[in-house]
Amino acid sequence: MEGALRVESARSPAGSPGAPSRVTLQAVAHRYLARQGEVAALGRTDLQVNTGEFVTLVGPSGCGKSTLLNLIAGFLVPTEGEVLVDGEVVTGPSPDRGVVFQQANLYPWMSVRDNVALGPRLRGVGKAERRTAADELLALVGLEEFGNARPYELSGGMQQRCQIARVLANDPDVLLLDEPFGALDAITREHLQMQLHRIWLRSRKTAVFITHSVEEAVFLGTRVIVMGARPGRIVFDERPPFRPEARTPELRATPAFVAWRERVSAVLRGT
């Protein structure tokens, strides 16, 4: 069904070295002009994100995480190098790359269902079809009872879930998430991490997730990247010692998870 979430077939395990590359950065660097002169936001960076990976990027403020995400999204043009998605050079934003921001930015005059169905509506999908697709996505994110509500009637965490559903309604090939849970309290944040992980397990969308939280990065990521301070550069890039299906609330207390979190934390402290 057009406008509904497409579940990708697992040609190879998500994030495995044999999976095809979906996002590629080739010698990408980005500089911008500021009052003090030219600032190197991102040093020359090479990166490949494979199809079906959930890559988390963590690092100190100003290390270029959001710059890297914005380059993939097409909001910025690299000063050097090229960004490619499925082998095509990124020249601007595209519905094939769905972006989830820190603030939900939902339209307050629309119902929750209509917010989710906006993308399919703009593409010309019929009313009945986009309503069905929106209701399926609202069920996926646990908001099936709130389709007729207005965004201001939802909690912050519910608004973020609605935003994720709205992005998924466009069926993007790549999900780009820029600290989507950063403004939420710790309990809501952990709950949404689990919700997002379940959504990803079902869809296996290629995802790049920016965060300041090591705990969040190591819980969600099938691959964790640590970036060093300006000019931004990758200083650590490894996969966790447990399978994606093992991510449950109980995992956080296991020795393997604690050791993995401390390993990433130690790298971050050294940047």
MITI-351424 format. One line per field, with one value per residue (C-alpha): residue in one letter; x, y, z; residue number from 1; chain. Coordinates in nm, 2 decimals, always signed. Layout:
N
res = A, ... $
east = X, ... $
north = Y, ... $
up = Z, ... $
n = NUM, ... $
chain = A, ... $
# end
This chain:
271
res = M, E, G, A, L, R, V, E, S, A, R, S, P, A, G, S, P, G, A, P, S, R, V, T, L, Q, A, V, A, H, R, Y, L, A, R, Q, G, E, V, A, A, L, G, R, T, D, L, Q, V, N, T, G, E, F, V, T, L, V, G, P, S, G, C, G, K, S, T, L, L, N, L, I, A, G, F, L, V, P, T, E, G, E, V, L, V, D, G, E, V, V, T, G, P, S, P, D, R, G, V, V, F, Q, Q, A, N, L, Y, P, W, M, S, V, R, D, N, V, A, L, G, P, R, L, R, G, V, G, K, A, E, R, R, T, A, A, D, E, L, L, A, L, V, G, L, E, E, F, G, N, A, R, P, Y, E, L, S, G, G, M, Q, Q, R, C, Q, I, A, R, V, L, A, N, D, P, D, V, L, L, L, D, E, P, F, G, A, L, D, A, I, T, R, E, H, L, Q, M, Q, L, H, R, I, W, L, R, S, R, K, T, A, V, F, I, T, H, S, V, E, E, A, V, F, L, G, T, R, V, I, V, M, G, A, R, P, G, R, I, V, F, D, E, R, P, P, F, R, P, E, A, R, T, P, E, L, R, A, T, P, A, F, V, A, W, R, E, R, V, S, A, V, L, R, G, T $
east = +0.00, +0.14, +0.20, +0.22, +0.54, +0.74, +0.92, +1.25, +1.36, +1.67, +1.90, +2.18, +2.18, +2.13, +2.46, +2.67, +2.99, +2.83, +2.53, +2.52, +2.62, +2.33, +2.50, +2.86, +3.07, +3.38, +3.65, +3.37, +3.46, +3.26, +3.37, +3.17, +3.23, +3.19, +3.28, +3.62, +3.68, +3.65, +3.55, +3.62, +3.30, +3.38, +3.73, +3.78, +3.56, +3.50, +3.20, +2.98, +2.65, +2.52, +2.16, +1.97, +2.22, +2.12, +2.42, +2.45, +2.68, +2.79, +3.04, +3.09, +2.91, +3.06, +3.21, +3.02, +2.76, +2.47, +2.68, +2.73, +2.36, +2.26, +2.51, +2.34, +2.00, +2.10, +2.04, +2.41, +2.65, +3.00, +3.30, +3.49, +3.40, +3.07, +2.78, +2.60, +2.28, +2.24, +2.52, +2.36, +2.52, +2.31, +2.23, +1.95, +1.67, +1.46, +1.16, +1.39, +1.57, +1.33, +1.45, +1.33, +1.42, +1.46, +1.13, +0.83, +0.71, +0.37, +0.09, -0.13, -0.44, -0.43, -0.54, -0.27, -0.39, -0.38, -0.03, +0.09, -0.10, +0.03, +0.31, +0.09, -0.17, +0.09, +0.19, -0.17, -0.26, -0.64, -0.81, -0.91, -0.57, -0.38, -0.61, -0.55, -0.17, -0.18, -0.38, -0.14, +0.16, -0.02, -0.07, +0.30, +0.40, +0.13, -0.10, -0.39, -0.63, -0.52, -0.58, -0.85, -0.65, -0.46, -0.08, -0.11, -0.32, -0.03, +0.27, +0.62, +0.70, +0.37, +0.44, +0.78, +0.62, +0.37, +0.67, +0.83, +0.51, +0.48, +0.83, +0.77, +0.45, +0.68, +0.85, +1.20, +1.50, +1.70, +1.60, +1.80, +1.73, +1.88, +1.87, +1.49, +1.47, +1.71, +1.45, +1.26, +1.28, +1.48, +1.18, +1.01, +1.34, +1.40, +1.05, +1.08, +1.42, +1.25, +0.96, +1.20, +1.40, +1.09, +0.99, +1.34, +1.33, +1.01, +1.11, +1.49, +1.52, +1.88, +1.91, +2.16, +2.09, +2.26, +2.28, +2.48, +2.40, +2.64, +2.37, +2.13, +2.40, +2.51, +2.15, +2.02, +2.31, +2.39, +2.71, +2.84, +3.06, +3.23, +3.33, +3.62, +3.61, +3.64, +3.73, +3.49, +3.64, +3.56, +3.77, +3.58, +3.36, +3.26, +2.96, +2.83, +2.89, +2.52, +2.26, +1.98, +1.71, +1.88, +1.79, +1.54, +1.52, +1.69, +2.00, +2.11, +2.20, +2.41, +2.79, +2.82, +2.61, +2.79, +3.13, +3.03, +2.90, +3.22, +3.43, +3.25, +3.25, +3.63, +3.68, +3.46, +3.64, +3.96, +3.84 $
north = +0.00, +0.34, +0.56, +0.27, +0.15, -0.08, -0.36, -0.42, -0.77, -0.89, -0.97, -0.98, -0.92, -0.56, -0.38, -0.67, -0.60, -0.78, -0.54, -0.29, +0.07, +0.31, +0.63, +0.72, +1.02, +1.05, +1.28, +1.51, +1.83, +2.14, +2.49, +2.80, +3.17, +3.32, +3.65, +3.51, +3.38, +3.05, +2.76, +2.39, +2.22, +1.88, +1.76, +1.54, +1.23, +0.90, +0.70, +0.42, +0.33, +0.00, -0.08, -0.17, -0.03, +0.18, +0.40, +0.62, +0.92, +1.06, +1.33, +1.66, +1.98, +2.13, +1.81, +1.82, +1.56, +1.77, +1.91, +1.55, +1.47, +1.79, +1.71, +1.37, +1.53, +1.78, +2.09, +2.17, +2.14, +2.00, +2.23, +1.93, +1.58, +1.42, +1.27, +0.99, +0.79, +0.47, +0.59, +0.92, +1.25, +1.44, +1.79, +1.89, +1.75, +1.46, +1.26, +0.95, +1.09, +1.15, +1.38, +1.36, +1.68, +1.75, +1.94, +1.77, +2.07, +1.93, +2.15, +2.24, +2.31, +1.95, +1.64, +1.38, +1.16, +1.44, +1.54, +1.18, +1.17, +1.50, +1.36, +1.10, +1.38, +1.60, +1.31, +1.27, +0.95, +0.91, +1.00, +0.65, +0.50, +0.77, +0.74, +0.36, +0.42, +0.68, +0.46, +0.18, +0.40, +0.55, +0.19, +0.12, +0.41, +0.34, +0.64, +0.45, +0.61, +0.97, +1.00, +1.27, +1.46, +1.79, +1.79, +2.03, +1.77, +1.52, +1.50, +1.58, +1.21, +1.14, +1.43, +1.28, +0.95, +1.13, +1.30, +0.96, +0.83, +1.13, +1.08, +0.70, +0.79, +0.91, +0.56, +0.71, +0.49, +0.66, +0.79, +1.08, +1.16, +1.47, +1.42, +1.35, +1.26, +1.53, +1.75, +1.47, +1.34, +1.03, +0.79, +0.91, +0.90, +0.53, +0.44, +0.61, +0.45, +0.11, +0.22, +0.34, +0.02, -0.19, +0.02, -0.02, -0.40, -0.42, -0.18, -0.23, +0.12, +0.25, +0.51, +0.77, +0.89, +1.19, +1.20, +1.35, +1.04, +0.75, +0.54, +0.61, +0.56, +0.22, +0.10, +0.19, +0.15, -0.15, +0.05, +0.33, +0.62, +0.86, +1.20, +1.41, +1.79, +2.04, +2.00, +1.70, +1.37, +1.00, +0.86, +0.54, +0.32, -0.03, -0.27, -0.38, -0.73, -0.82, -0.87, -0.61, -0.85, -0.86, -0.50, -0.51, -0.29, -0.57, -0.55, -0.23, -0.41, -0.69, -0.70, -0.70, -0.38, -0.21, -0.30, -0.17, +0.15, +0.21, +0.14, +0.41, +0.65, +0.61, +0.70, +1.00, +1.12, +1.11, +1.33 $
up = +0.00, -0.10, +0.20, +0.44, +0.62, +0.40, +0.59, +0.41, +0.34, +0.52, +0.23, +0.49, +0.86, +0.95, +0.99, +0.88, +0.68, +0.38, +0.36, +0.08, +0.16, +0.17, +0.29, +0.19, +0.29, +0.07, +0.21, +0.34, +0.53, +0.62, +0.71, +0.78, +0.83, +1.18, +1.34, +1.43, +1.08, +0.92, +1.15, +1.06, +1.19, +1.03, +0.94, +0.64, +0.71, +0.53, +0.64, +0.51, +0.67, +0.55, +0.46, +0.78, +1.03, +1.32, +1.37, +1.67, +1.69, +2.03, +2.11, +2.29, +2.19, +1.88, +1.75, +1.42, +1.49, +1.37, +1.09, +0.96, +0.99, +0.81, +0.53, +0.49, +0.50, +0.23, +0.45, +0.41, +0.12, +0.20, +0.16, +0.04, -0.08, -0.16, +0.03, -0.15, -0.08, -0.28, -0.50, -0.59, -0.48, -0.23, -0.36, -0.13, +0.10, -0.02, +0.12, +0.08, +0.39, +0.67, +0.95, +1.31, +1.50, +1.87, +1.87, +1.72, +1.51, +1.45, +1.30, +1.60, +1.38, +1.24, +1.42, +1.51, +1.23, +0.98, +1.08, +1.01, +0.68, +0.56, +0.35, +0.17, +0.11, -0.06, -0.28, -0.39, -0.20, -0.17, +0.16, +0.26, +0.18, +0.37, +0.67, +0.68, +0.65, +0.92, +1.16, +1.10, +1.19, +1.49, +1.62, +1.55, +1.78, +2.04, +1.96, +1.80, +2.05, +1.98, +1.61, +1.66, +1.93, +1.86, +1.91, +2.21, +2.39, +2.38, +2.62, +2.49, +2.45, +2.26, +2.03, +1.95, +1.87, +1.64, +1.47, +1.41, +1.26, +1.04, +0.90, +0.85, +0.66, +0.37, +0.38, +0.36, +0.29, +0.56, +0.90, +1.04, +1.41, +1.57, +1.95, +1.93, +2.30, +2.44, +2.59, +2.77, +3.12, +3.19, +3.24, +2.92, +2.73, +2.82, +2.73, +2.39, +2.33, +2.37, +2.14, +1.87, +1.89, +1.84, +1.54, +1.40, +1.45, +1.25, +0.97, +0.96, +0.82, +0.78, +1.06, +1.18, +1.54, +1.70, +2.08, +2.37, +2.59, +2.59, +2.75, +2.47, +2.20, +2.33, +2.39, +2.05, +1.82, +1.61, +1.55, +1.77, +1.65, +1.88, +1.74, +1.87, +1.93, +1.65, +1.39, +1.41, +1.33, +1.40, +1.68, +1.75, +1.53, +1.66, +1.69, +2.03, +2.17, +2.16, +1.90, +1.83, +1.95, +2.29, +2.36, +2.64, +2.96, +3.15, +2.92, +3.08, +3.40, +3.24, +3.26, +2.88, +2.85, +3.14, +3.00, +2.65, +2.79, +2.99, +2.69, +2.49, +2.78, +2.82, +2.46, +2.49, +2.80, +2.60, +2.32 $
n = 1, 2, 3, 4, 5, 6, 7, 8, 9, 10, 11, 12, 13, 14, 15, 16, 17, 18, 19, 20, 21, 22, 23, 24, 25, 26, 27, 28, 29, 30, 31, 32, 33, 34, 35, 36, 37, 38, 39, 40, 41, 42, 43, 44, 45, 46, 47, 48, 49, 50, 51, 52, 53, 54, 55, 56, 57, 58, 59, 60, 61, 62, 63, 64, 65, 66, 67, 68, 69, 70, 71, 72, 73, 74, 75, 76, 77, 78, 79, 80, 81, 82, 83, 84, 85, 86, 87, 88, 89, 90, 91, 92, 93, 94, 95, 96, 97, 98, 99, 100, 101, 102, 103, 104, 105, 106, 107, 108, 109, 110, 111, 112, 113, 114, 115, 116, 117, 118, 119, 120, 121, 122, 123, 124, 125, 126, 127, 128, 129, 130, 131, 132, 133, 134, 135, 136, 137, 138, 139, 140, 141, 142, 143, 144, 145, 146, 147, 148, 149, 150, 151, 152, 153, 154, 155, 156, 157, 158, 159, 160, 161, 162, 163, 164, 165, 166, 167, 168, 169, 170, 171, 172, 173, 174, 175, 176, 177, 178, 179, 180, 181, 182, 183, 184, 185, 186, 187, 188, 189, 190, 191, 192, 193, 194, 195, 196, 197, 198, 199, 200, 201, 202, 203, 204, 205, 206, 207, 208, 209, 210, 211, 212, 213, 214, 215, 216, 217, 218, 219, 220, 221, 222, 223, 224, 225, 226, 227, 228, 229, 230, 231, 232, 233, 234, 235, 236, 237, 238, 239, 240, 241, 242, 243, 244, 245, 246, 247, 248, 249, 250, 251, 252, 253, 254, 255, 256, 257, 258, 259, 260, 261, 262, 263, 264, 265, 266, 267, 268, 269, 270, 271 $
chain = A, A, A, A, A, A, A, A, A, A, A, A, A, A, A, A, A, A, A, A, A, A, A, A, A, A, A, A, A, A, A, A, A, A, A, A, A, A, A, A, A, A, A, A, A, A, A, A, A, A, A, A, A, A, A, A, A, A, A, A, A, A, A, A, A, A, A, A, A, A, A, A, A, A, A, A, A, A, A, A, A, A, A, A, A, A, A, A, A, A, A, A, A, A, A, A, A, A, A, A, A, A, A, A, A, A, A, A, A, A, A, A, A, A, A, A, A, A, A, A, A, A, A, A, A, A, A, A, A, A, A, A, A, A, A, A, A, A, A, A, A, A, A, A, A, A, A, A, A, A, A, A, A, A, A, A, A, A, A, A, A, A, A, A, A, A, A, A, A, A, A, A, A, A, A, A, A, A, A, A, A, A, A, A, A, A, A, A, A, A, A, A, A, A, A, A, A, A, A, A, A, A, A, A, A, A, A, A, A, A, A, A, A, A, A, A, A, A, A, A, A, A, A, A, A, A, A, A, A, A, A, A, A, A, A, A, A, A, A, A, A, A, A, A, A, A, A, A, A, A, A, A, A, A, A, A, A, A, A, A, A, A, A, A, A, A, A, A, A, A, A $
# end
